[in-house]
Amino acid sequence: MHISICKRIKIIILLVVLVGSKGVFAQINRETLVSRHNVVVKNIDSLASLSVGNGRFAFTVDATGLQSFPDRYAKGVPLGTQSQWGWGSFKNEADYKITEAYRYYNQYGRKIPYTVQLNETPRTKEASNYFRQNVHRLQLGNIGFDLIKKDGKAAGVNDIQNINQMLNLWTGEIKSSFTLEGIPVEVITVGHQDVDLISASVSSPLIAAGRLKVSIRYPYPTGEWADVGNNWASAEKHQSTILNHTANSGLIKREVDSATYFTAISWSGKAQLTEKQLHYFTITPDKNLKGFSFSCLFSEHKAPANIPSFVLTQSNSKFKWKAFWQSGAAVDFSGSTDKRAFELERRIILSEYLTKIQCSGDFPPQETGLTYNSWFGKPHLEMHWWHGVHFALWGRPELLTRSTDWYFKVADQAKNIAKVQGFEGVRWQKMTDNKGNESPSSIGAMLIWQQPHFITFAELEYRAKKDKKVIEKYKDLVFKTADFMASFAHFNKEKGRYVLGPGLIPAQERFKAETTFNPTYELAYWEWGLKTAQEWRIRLGMERNKKWDEVMAKLSPLPVQNGVYLAAESAPDSYTNPEYKTDHPSVLGTYGMLPETSLLDKVTMQKTFDLVWKDWSWNDTWGWDFPMTAMTATRLGMPEKAIDALLMNVQTNTYLVNGHNYQDERLRIYLPGNGGLLTAVALMCAGWDGNNQINPGFPKNGTWKVKWEGFERMM
C-alpha cells in the first residue's frame, strides 16, 4: 500500500512537471509531420494558388509556377507580389487635411475629435476617402510566362494541361509541371529568406522552339479597397524603364506616383531582355538552352550588381525553412481515431507556413498579408493580437518581436492622438500604415481593444526570455499605454465607479459609439492591462501607480443580466436583438483570450458560453471567432466543445487547399483566422498559468492522441 501511494505521488509529480514543460511527450519527427501536408494542385483553381516568401515579402503563383494568368486568379487568391516597404500615394491635388475627417463626439462632457469617414459635404467625404486610400500598399510586379502555341498565338489558361504542382513545406519550394500542346514544362520556384527575391528554374523543349519567355509586367494601383495586381489600365500614369542590360542581367526602374523602386534581374545562360510594350518586358532565353533559371529582386534602392542565383536561393530556402520547422513547437496527431484530427493537423501546419511568410515582418500585417490589398493594404492594430501572439506561444518570440518594436516608431503619432483628444499617454492607432498615420474609419476610430495589446506583446516577450532587459526596453511604452487606459476610464460620480464609454465601439462591431458603454471584454482587458503594467513597476522596484490602482479598484463590474454576461452594460438586449447575435461573440474573449481576472465569475461565464453556443448566428461570424470560442471552451473544461469550435462547419471557418482561411467573395484569405487557430492550439496543448491538466483542450475519450513539444503556456 505504501509503495502504491509513493508511485502515485511520483506519477502526479511527473505529470505536473510535464504539463509545465516546453518539450513534453515525445520527440516528433518534424520532417515527416510537415511533409505529409505538402500541398498538391492538379488543375487550374483560382483558390489554390501557392506562395513563397519570408515575412517581409511574398510572391504568389498559379499552376504554372509563376504568375502567368493573373486575370484568371483575380477573384480567387490573387497572384500578388508585395513587400512590407512597398507603399505609394496618389498626389494630394486638393490639399486635403486629416482634420477634415474629424467628427466631434460628446464624451465625458467634452467634444472629442475622432478620425472617421465623413459624408457631410462633398469636400469632407473626398478628404476622408483620400486618407483612407493613401497611402496604399503596392503590387510590385507580375512575373509570369509568355507561352506560345504552334500557330503563334498566345496560350490561354485552358491550354495548360497535365498539371502537377506541389508546395514542399519543408524546403519552401514549389515544383510545377504541365504541358502545352503535349510539350512538357517543369518549373521550380523558391523565395529567398533574407532578401525580397524570387528565383525559378525552367526546363522545357519550348525554350528551343522559341515558345517560352518570362514576362515582367507592372500594374497600376487601383486606389480601391482591394488591389489584386491586374490593373493594366492607366499606362500613362507611371513609368517603367530599363536602366541597364547586360548579357546576364537587367535593371528596371519603377516610378509610381510617390513611389520609386527597382527590379533587378539576373539569369543563367544567354537571354535577351526587351520591352514588349509599356510596363511589359520579356526575357527570351537562347534557343540553344535546354534549361533556364533566373532571379528577380525587388528593392527600394538600386540593387548590387550580383544578386543571388537560383542555386543560391534554393539552398538558402532549404536551409532556412529546415531551421524554422526545427525551431519552436510542434504538435502531432498521428494515431488519433477522430476523423477530424488529420484535417486539424493540416490546418495547423499550413497556418504555420502562411503566417511565417505573410505575418512575421517588421510591421503589423494587413489582414490579407502580402498577397493582395484589403482596406487599401493597411494593417488593423486590433488584429495584431491574432497575427502575432501565436509566435510567442509556439516558441518563436523573435517573430513577434519584429513587429512589436514597430510601436516605438509610431509612438509619437499615438501620443498625439491621445493629446488631441485630451487623454494621457499614447492611444494606439486602429487602421494605420507603416508610419503610424491614422486612417479615417467610422468604426475603427472608436475601437479600444487594440490598446492593451502592446502590454500583451511585451509581457509575452518577458515571459519567453525572463530577462529584465525586456522590461527596460518596453517599460516606457507599457506605462504610457496604461496611462491612456486610466485616463480613458471615466469616473461616474452617481454610480461611484469608473466606466468605459460612451464613445466607443466594442470588438463586436454591432453597437453605436454614441450610446455604448462598459463592454464586457474590454472591461476585463482594461483590468488585466492595468494590473500587468503595475506588475512591471513592481519588477523594477518602483512604487505602484496610484491612479491605475484607483481605476482598477473602482472599475465597473462585468455587466450581468439573467445570469449571463451582456455584450455591454448598455445592451440589455444582447441576446434578444438578432443583430447583436452576429459578428464576433467577443464576450467569450473575456475568459479565453484573457486569463481569469478578478472581475470574472466562472459560473456566469459558463452560462454565457452555453447561451452563445446555442443561440449565436454562427453563419455571420469571422475566422478568428472559432479559435476564440475554442479557447473559452478549453479554459472552462470543455475540450469536446473546443474541438467542435475549431472545426465548425461554417463558411468563414473554411480552410482552402493552400491553408488560407476563406471568408467570402471579398476576403478570400484571412490571416487572423490562421493566427487564431495556432493560438488556440497552443492553449489546448500547453494550457495556461495555474492549469494542471494535460492537453486541456483535447477530449479524453481515447480518440485523440496528442504529442507535442516546445509550447509556452498562455497567461
C-alpha positions, -999 to 999 in steps of 0.1 A, spaced: 0 0 0 29 24 9 47 16 -24 15 22 -43 10 56 -27 46 66 -34 43 56 -70 11 76 -74 28 106 -59 57 103 -83 33 99 -112 14 131 -101 47 150 -97 59 138 -131 26 149 -147 28 183 -132 64 187 -145 53 175 -179 24 200 -181 48 228 -173 75 217 -196 83 230 -230 94 197 -245 69 172 -233 57 139 -245 77 128 -275 105 137 -299 84 144 -330 98 136 -365 92 171 -377 100 165 -414 75 136 -415 49 157 -398 53 187 -420 58 168 -453 26 148 -450 8 181 -455 26 192 -487 1 210 -509 -7 193 -542 -25 210 -571 -38 192 -602 -57 218 -621 -63 255 -626 -80 266 -594 -81 303 -586 -84 294 -549 -54 271 -549 -26 295 -557 6 290 -537 31 314 -522 67 317 -513 81 344 -490 100 354 -459 76 375 -438 87 408 -453 80 398 -490 57 373 -506 51 361 -542 20 341 -551 19 318 -582 -6 300 -603 -4 264 -616 24 273 -639 47 281 -610 48 318 -619 22 345 -623 11 336 -659 -26 341 -656 -33 369 -631 -67 378 -646 -79 342 -641 -69 342 -604 -81 378 -597 -113 367 -579 -96 338 -561 -63 340 -542 -47 366 -564 -12 364 -578 3 392 -557 39 404 -552 40 426 -521 66 437 -496 65 455 -463 82 486 -477 62 489 -509 37 518 -504 26 547 -526 2 577 -526 -17 595 -553 -10 632 -554 -30 653 -529 -40 678 -555 -69 692 -535 -46 698 -504 -68 677 -481 -60 679 -444 -66 649 -420 -85 673 -397 -112 674 -424 -121 639 -414 -126 648 -377 -160 643 -362 -165 656 -327 -183 633 -302 -197 643 -269 -177 623 -244 -172 628 -207 -186 663 -210 -161 673 -237 -161 675 -275 -136 649 -286 -124 645 -322 -122 611 -339 -109 605 -375 -139 590 -392 -155 587 -427 -173 620 -430 -201 623 -456 -215 656 -445 -202 676 -475 -186 666 -508 -153 681 -495 -152 661 -462 -163 629 -480 -135 633 -505 -109 641 -478 -119 611 -458 -117 589 -489 -83 603 -498 -67 595 -465 -83 560 -465 -68 551 -498 -35 569 -492 -10 556 -486 -18 522 -502 3 491 -504 17 484 -539 16 454 -561 52 454 -571 51 435 -604 38 403 -621 64 377 -632 49 350 -654 53 330 -686 46 341 -721 37 308 -737 32 305 -775 12 278 -793 23 262 -825 1 286 -845 19 315 -830 -10 326 -808 -6 332 -771 -15 302 -749 -45 306 -727 -53 291 -694 -73 263 -710 -42 253 -730 -23 243 -698 -28 206 -693 -15 177 -672 -9 200 -642 11 185 -613 22 211 -587 35 206 -552 45 230 -524 73 213 -504 67 229 -470 99 216 -455 121 233 -482 98 262 -493 100 250 -529 71 249 -554 76 223 -581 52 227 -610 49 206 -642 24 209 -670 22 205 -708 14 228 -736 1 210 -767 18 179 -753 52 195 -747 63 193 -710 74 223 -689 90 218 -655 94 247 -630 109 251 -595 101 283 -577 117 295 -545 118 326 -524 149 339 -507 146 341 -469 168 372 -464 161 395 -493 130 403 -514 138 380 -542 122 351 -560 140 326 -583 129 300 -607 144 272 -628 126 262 -660 133 233 -683 112 226 -715 116 218 -752 96 250 -756 127 270 -750 145 256 -781 113 262 -801 113 299 -790 79 294 -775 86 301 -738 95 335 -724 95 351 -690 73 382 -687 76 410 -663 45 433 -661 38 462 -639 2 471 -629 -10 505 -617 -26 508 -582 -64 507 -583 -69 530 -554 -97 508 -543 -104 488 -511 -89 458 -528 -60 456 -553 -52 422 -568 -24 434 -591 -40 432 -625 -49 468 -633 -33 472 -668 -50 505 -675 -36 540 -669 -3 532 -685 5 569 -689 4 574 -651 35 555 -643 70 548 -657 89 515 -661 124 520 -676 153 496 -683 182 514 -667 208 488 -678 211 455 -695 240 431 -698 242 395 -712 231 381 -679 213 408 -661 190 438 -662 177 466 -640 142 482 -643 133 514 -625 97 519 -614 81 553 -608 46 551 -595 31 583 -581 50 590 -549 70 557 -550 102 547 -567 116 512 -566 137 488 -587 136 453 -601 170 437 -606 170 406 -628 197 380 -634 197 348 -654 219 318 -663 230 314 -700 222 337 -728 189 356 -729 175 389 -741 156 414 -720 133 435 -742 104 459 -737 74 445 -754 51 475 -746 47 500 -718 53 483 -685 56 449 -702 90 433 -705 101 398 -716 132 377 -710 138 354 -740 163 326 -733 186 315 -761 172 286 -782 203 265 -775 194 262 -739 175 232 -725 170 248 -692 170 283 -679 170 299 -644 165 335 -633 162 357 -602 142 389 -596 150 412 -567 126 439 -557 141 468 -537 136 504 -527 171 512 -538 193 501 -567 204 465 -561 240 454 -561 254 441 -594 253 405 -583 220 391 -569 216 356 -556 213 330 -583 187 302 -584 211 277 -569 220 300 -540 184 310 -535 173 273 -534 200 265 -509 190 295 -488 154 284 -488 161 248 -479 184 258 -450 162 285 -435 130 265 -438 145 235 -421 157 258 -393 122 272 -390 105 239 -387 130 226 -363 126 256 -340 98 262 -316 68 240 -311 53 211 -329 21 190 -324 14 156 -339 -20 139 -340 -9 107 -358 -26 77 -342 -58 96 -334 -91 79 -344 -112 111 -345 -117 116 -382 -111 154 -378 -76 150 -364 -58 149 -398 -77 180 -410 -68 199 -379 -32 190 -382 -32 201 -419 -47 235 -409 -20 239 -382 10 231 -404 -3 253 -433 -11 281 -409 25 279 -396 38 283 -431 14 310 -441 19 332 -410 57 328 -414 57 341 -449 29 367 -446 29 380 -410 64 378 -395 78 411 -408 89 443 -391 54 458 -392 19 446 -383 5 429 -413 -27 436 -431 -55 410 -428 -47 396 -463 -9 396 -456 14 402 -486 -9 387 -512 -35 414 -520 -49 445 -506 -78 447 -483 -87 480 -467 -61 495 -491 -33 473 -478 -34 488 -443 -29 469 -410 -55 469 -383 -39 470 -349 -67 452 -331 -59 423 -354 -22 423 -344 -31 401 -315 -44 374 -338 -15 378 -362 13 377 -337 5 362 -302 9 326 -315 46 332 -324 55 336 -288 33 307 -276 49 285 -303 84 292 -290 93 317 -318 90 350 -299 116 367 -321 90 367 -349 66 387 -327 94 410 -315 100 423 -350 65 439 -353 63 447 -315 93 470 -320 74 489 -347 54 506 -319 85 526 -309 85 541 -344 48 553 -342 46 562 -305 48 600 -313 17 597 -335 -1 577 -309 8 603 -283 -5 630 -305 -39 612 -309 -42 610 -271 -32 646 -267 -56 659 -294 -84 640 -277 -75 653 -242 -62 620 -228 -28 610 -213 -3 586 -226 -4 570 -260 -36 559 -278 -27 532 -303 -40 535 -338 -65 512 -354 -64 514 -392 -29 527 -399 2 523 -422 39 517 -417 44 553 -404 16 552 -379 -8 576 -397 -43 571 -386 -68 564 -414 -104 576 -413 -128 548 -402 -162 552 -387 -158 520 -368 -120 518 -364 -115 552 -348 -139 542 -320 -124 508 -311 -104 505 -279 -95 468 -276 -62 473 -296 -50 495 -267 -38 468 -242 -23 446 -270 11 463 -266 12 452 -229 3 417 -240 31 416 -266 57 430 -241 46 406 -214 49 376 -238 84 386 -246 93 389 -210 78 355 -202 98 340 -231 131 355 -221 128 361 -183 152 389 -188 150 423 -170 164 439 -202 130 432 -218 113 453 -191 138 481 -195 133 480 -232 95 483 -232 87 499 -199 81 534 -211 56 523 -237 39 499 -213 34 527 -188 22 552 -214 -2 526 -228 -16 522 -192 -17 559 -187 -41 563 -216 -62 534 -203 -65 550 -169 -74 584 -183 -99 570 -208 -118 554 -179 -143 580 -167 -154 582 -131 -192 583 -129 -199 601 -96 -235 590 -95 -226 553 -98 -193 557 -78 -173 537 -104 -152 541 -135 -169 534 -168 -156 529 -204 -177 550 -228 -200 561 -242 -178 570 -272 -165 536 -282 -173 505 -303 -166 471 -288 -148 443 -306 -182 431 -315 -188 459 -340 -226 460 -338 -230 488 -314 -233 526 -318 -204 546 -304 -226 573 -291 -246 551 -267 -223 521 -259 -205 518 -226 -189 491 -205 -184 463 -230 -176 431 -211 -145 420 -229 -129 455 -229 -136 459 -191 -118 427 -184 -89 436 -207 -86 470 -191 -83 455 -157 -57 429 -169 -37 455 -187 -35 479 -158 -27 451 -134 1 438 -157 15 473 -161 16 476 -123 35 443 -121 61 458 -144 66 487 -120 70 462 -91 95 442 -111 115 473 -115 113 482 -78 91 512 -85 61 524 -64 27 514 -76 9 539 -98 -19 553 -76 -42 563 -105 -40 528 -120 -49 513 -87 -78 536 -82 -92 528 -116 -88 490 -110 -104 493 -76 -134 512 -88 -138 498 -123 -173 488 -133 -182 452 -128 -188 430 -158 -224 435 -167 -247 406 -159 -284 400 -167 -303 368 -161 -272 350 -150 -251 357 -182 -227 384 -193 -240 410 -216 -220 422 -246 -221 456 -229 -239 472 -200 -256 495 -224 -271 465 -243 -296 447 -221 -310 432 -253 -276 415 -261 -293 381 -267 -328 392 -278 -319 416 -306 -310 394 -336 -283 419 -348 -265 416 -315 -261 378 -320 -239 383 -351 -203 393 -357 -177 385 -331 -190 369 -299 -163 389 -281 -179 384 -247 -162 350 -248 -128 366 -251 -133 377 -215 -122 342 -205 -104 327 -234 -82 353 -250 -78 367 -215 -70 348 -183 -92 348 -153 -94 383 -138 -108 395 -105 -139 407 -124 -147 372 -137 -172 347 -123 -167 313 -140 -202 301 -133 -216 332 -151 -191 327 -180 -202 290 -183 -238 301 -186 -228 327 -211 -208 302 -232 -238 278 -232 -261 306 -244 -238 318 -271 -231 283 -283 -268 276 -286 -282 309 -300 -254 327 -319 -257 333 -356 -226 314 -364 -231 319 -402 -225 357 -396 -190 355 -379 -153 358 -388 -125 334 -390 -110 342 -355 -143 337 -337 -139 299 -338 -104 297 -321 -116 323 -296 -146 301 -288 -123 271 -286 -100 289 -261 -130 298 -239 -142 262 -240 -108 250 -231 -105 272 -201 -140 262 -189 -130 225 -191 -150 216 -223 -124 200 -247 -151 184 -269 -166 219 -275 -131 233 -281 -126 208 -310 -161 213 -323 -155 251 -324 -122 248 -342 -138 226 -369 -173 241 -370 -188 237 -405 -193 273 -413 -181 292 -444 -159 316 -425 -142 286 -409 -132 272 -443 -95 264 -449 -86 261 -486 -62 235 -501 -34 261 -496 -43 266 -460 -59 300 -464 -89 308 -442 -117 317 -467 -143 342 -456 -164 353 -486 -160 367 -521 -144 398 -508 -120 382 -483 -107 350 -499 -79 348 -474 -80 360 -438 -48 355 -418 -62 364 -384 -80 331 -387 -48 312 -392 -30 330 -364 -60 324 -341 -60 287 -349 -24 285 -338 -30 304 -306 -59 282 -297 -39 250 -303 -11 263 -281 -36 268 -253 -52 235 -259 -19 217 -256 2 236 -230 -26 252 -210 -21 284 -190 -8 296 -157 -24 276 -130 -36 248 -152 -26 213 -141 -43 193 -168 -25 176 -196 -38 187 -231 -67 206 -216 -82 213 -249 -84 178 -262 -111 151 -254 -100 123 -230 -122 97 -247 -94 79 -264 -100 93 -299 -72 119 -297 -35 110 -295 -17 143 -290 21 145 -290 36 180 -287 68 198 -277 81 233 -274 49 253 -265 48 281 -239 19 284 -215 -6 311 -221 -13 337 -194 
